[in-house]
Amino acid sequence: MSFSIKGLIGIFVTLFLVCGGGSYLFVQLLVEDEQSEAQSFGRKAVLSIARSWDSEALMRQATEKYRSSYSEKQFAEILAGPSQTLGPFVKGKSKARLTSAKADGHEEMMRAEYENHAEFAKGKAVIRMTLEKPKKGNWLISEFRVDPPEG
C-alpha cells in the first residue's frame, strides 16, 4: 500500500480542520452561552437596582470583595446621585462581553463587561458593570457605575 505525500498532507489537513474546527465551535458555543447568561443577569440586576435605585439590591448581587469595600450607607450614597438626577429606569439596550477566564488565587473565575444604554424618567445614561462568575457559582457584580450617555 503506497501513499503519496499530497495524499498524506490532505489527510492531515482534513483531520486538523475537523478536529480543530470542532473544538473551536465547542469553545465558541460555551463563550456565547456564558455571554448570554451574563447579559441576562445584568439586565435583571439593572431592573432590580435602577427602577428605584435600591442599594440593598446592589449589595445582594455584589461580590464579597465589592460589598466589603463600602458600607451600606456608602452604597446608598452612590445611588443617590443618579436617583435624583435621572429618576427611575424606564428602558435600555444592553450587551455583555466576556473579557476573561482566569484563576484568581485558588478559584477559577470568568469576567464580563456589561453595559446598558438606558433611558430614565429624567434623562439618559449608561450603566456599566463588571460581572464575575466563579467556576461553581452565579454571576455577581464586582463594579457598578453610571456614566453620562455617549455621543
N, C-alpha and C positions, 0 to 999 in steps of 0.2 A: 504494500500500500504506500503510495507516494503522495506527498502534499507539496503544493507549490508555496513559495514564500508569500505570494499575493493571497493565496487561499488561507494560509495561517494568519496573516495580518487581518484579513477580512473577518475571520472567526473571532480573533481577539478584540477587534474594534466593535463587533456586534455584541460580544459579551460585556465589554466595558460600557457600551451605551445602554444596554438593557439593565444591567445591574446598577450602574451609576445613575441612570435616569430614574430607575425605580426608587433608589434611595433618596434622590433629590425630590421626587414627587412626594414621598412619605414625609420627609422633613418639612416641605412646603405646606402640606396639609396640617401638620402639627402646629406650625407657626400661625397659619391662618386661623386655626381653631382657638389658639391662645389669644390672638389679637381680637377675635370676635368676643371671646369671654371677657377680656379686659375692657372692651368698648361697652359691653352690656353692663358690667359692674360700674364703670364710670358714669354711664347715663343714669343708672339708678341712684348712685351716690349724689350726683348733681341735683336730681329731683328731691331727694331727702334733705339735702343741705340748703340749696338755694331757693326753694319755694318759700321758706320762712327764715332763712339764714340761721339754721339750727346748729349751734355749736356742739350740742350733745350728739347729733347725728354725725358730725365730722369726727368727734372723738371716738365714737363707737366703731367707725370704719377705718381708723388710723392705725398704723403700725405702732408697736410698743415704743419704739425709739422716737417717733414723731409725737406721740401722745405724752411721753415723758419730758419732751422739750419745752412744753408750755403748760401753764396752769389752766384750769377750767375758765377762769376769768380772762386770761390772755386769749384763749380760743374765741370767747365771746367778743372780745375787743377786735380781733382780726376780722370777724364777720360784721361788726357794727358799721364800719365804713361803707362797704358795698350795700348793706341793708338800707341805709339812709339814702345813699346816692342813687342806687339802681331800683330799689323796691324788689318785689318778688320775681322769681324766674317765671317766664312765660313759655318760651320755646327756644330750641337751639339745634345746631347741626354739629354732630360730634364725630370724632375719629380717634382711634388708638393705634399706636405703632409700637411693636415690640422692639426694645432697644438693646437688651442684653439678657443673657442667661449665664449666671456665674455662681461660683461657690463663695459665699460670704461667711468667712470663718469656717464653720463646720456644716453649714446648711446651704444647699443649692437654692438659688433664688432667680426668678425671672423678673424683669423690669420692663415697664411700658410707659410711654408718654401719652397722656390723654389730653385732648382739648375739645372744648365745646364753644363754638361761636354762638353766643347766646343773646337773646332778647329778653329784656326785663320790663317791668311796668313803666320805668322811667328812663330807659336807655339801653345801650348795648355794651357788651364786654366779652372778653374771652376768659373762660375758666380753664385753668391748666392744672393738671395733677400728675404727679409721678406716682405710679402704682407699682407695688411689689407683690409677688406671689411666691411663698416658699414652696418647695417641691411637694410637701404634704400639707397643703393649706389652701386658703382662699386669697383672692386679691384684696389688698389693703392700700390705703392712701399713705404715702410717705412724704408727700409735699402737696400743698394746696395753695393756689393763688388766683387772684382775679386781676386781669390786665386790661388796659384800655383796648377798644376794638382796633383791629388792624386796618390800615388804609384810610 
